[in-house]
Amino acid sequence: MYSLLKRTRENFAPLHKLIFLVSLLAT
């Protein structure tokens, strides 16, 4: 369970950064 959560976090980290950059550009 914990390893699955960790893997999911690692996979979503780049996506989160991309969303953050897009939100900055959209302002």
N, C-alpha and C positions, 0 to 999 in steps of 0.2 A: 504493500500500500504506500509506504513512505517513498520507496524508490520510484513508483509510478508518479507520485506527486512531484518529486524532484525532476523527473524527466519532462513532465508537462511544463514545469516552470522554465526549464532550460529551452524548451521549444517555443514558448510564448514570449521569451525575453526579447528576441529580435522584432517580433510582431509588435510588442508594446512600444519599442523604440520607434518603429516606423509610424505607428499611430500618433505618437508624440510629435514627431517631425511634421507630419501632415497637419496636425492641429496648429502647430506654430506657423506653418506656411499659410494656412487658411485664415489666420487672424488679419 
